[in-house]
């Protein structure tokens, strides 16, 4: 029955060559086994340990002498008696030895005869078993010769089935791959839609909270407010509407922070490294406190602190968590507190929102309001990392100007701060950087080639420009 074989011609030829080689080796091995069979050799009869014909004469001749010294008369009798007296002891001893030897031989003849018969029976049994083994080998060779065509037929059948199975699995794999790609595309669209829904829900939640606070404030402060301000009811309504509109817009930036800067847990993990710098301090001011992540960390360490933020929605989030936070401008808040009243100042992702003149005034005011020995920590985006600049900095429309680490350090020193330094954070993942070329061993002494060295040097330079630390903090001390 012909078997349809699928697959490339090269694959079929390769399998045929492998099968032919296996057949050749199999036949060679079978020939060697056949040649190894030998006919049994004739076993020689065991020699008899004794000559049966010598036993009877030995029994008859064991007496050496039968002299009788009393026979005869006269001088011959006297001579015989005298001679016997001299040799009789020797002959008696020899006769006793011969008697014992003949008795020993007679006793062992039967035993040796039985042993010979047992050996002959054993050799006959071994010869019979050996003949049976030869017959078994012959039948085994005949069986192997008969099974060879059967195995070859099954081999071709299995090869055909394997080719068919491989083709089926290949088609199934392609179908699964297409289905997986389709599912992956649907999952990505689903994730994008879920992200959009979450962003919309977050913005709506912020708007609802803002409207709720506005309604509560309007209900409690509508009466008498216009009189205190000296405005008519219509003018007061206009001011109130403008304020409400501004507050309603503030929740949008909160949603922007939630989506692009990270969750409260992410921000908390990033700024936690700065808490030890304020150990033992009090009256710490967090400018641009946002949702209060750093204020919450300071409170957990028993450090008194308060925050200020221009976004009333964020300040409201802080107050809802039991944190002290006010709405206002950072510089204006600094100017409103007494000199030397602050035990530390922290500002994360704030200075890039400030104009240069405003920043210099802010640093001068901070120096005046901090107590001696107090720390100032200003964290911002690192524009020396090109990825951070193009990915993080330009994405936020409220950013005014990037600040190079050298620039911010100079401004701190120019404002009077001492021991100014930089702490880098948020390193770009190594696995996402440009990867160096592995050593091929084809260069001098088994090292890299000149081309590999040049590529790797360029990759390191690009990584140092494009993918370094995405944030840094300029840290100074008020002496």
Secondary structure as UniProt FT lines:
FT   HELIX           9..35
FT   HELIX           53..60
FT   TURN            69..70
FT   HELIX           74..221
FT   TURN            223..224
FT   HELIX           225..229
FT   HELIX           233..256
FT   HELIX           257..261
FT   HELIX           264..271
FT   HELIX           272..278
FT   TURN            279..280
FT   STRAND          284..287
FT   TURN            290..291
FT   HELIX           293..300
FT   TURN            301..302
FT   STRAND          305..309
FT   HELIX           312..320
FT   TURN            321..322
FT   STRAND          325..327
FT   HELIX           330..336
FT   TURN            339..340
FT   STRAND          342..348
FT   HELIX           351..353
FT   HELIX           356..369
FT   STRAND          370..381
FT   TURN            383..384
FT   HELIX           386..388
FT   HELIX           389..393
FT   TURN            394..395
FT   TURN            397..398
FT   HELIX           405..414
FT   TURN            415..416
FT   STRAND          418..427
FT   HELIX           430..432
FT   HELIX           444..446
FT   HELIX           450..466
FT   STRAND          469..477
//
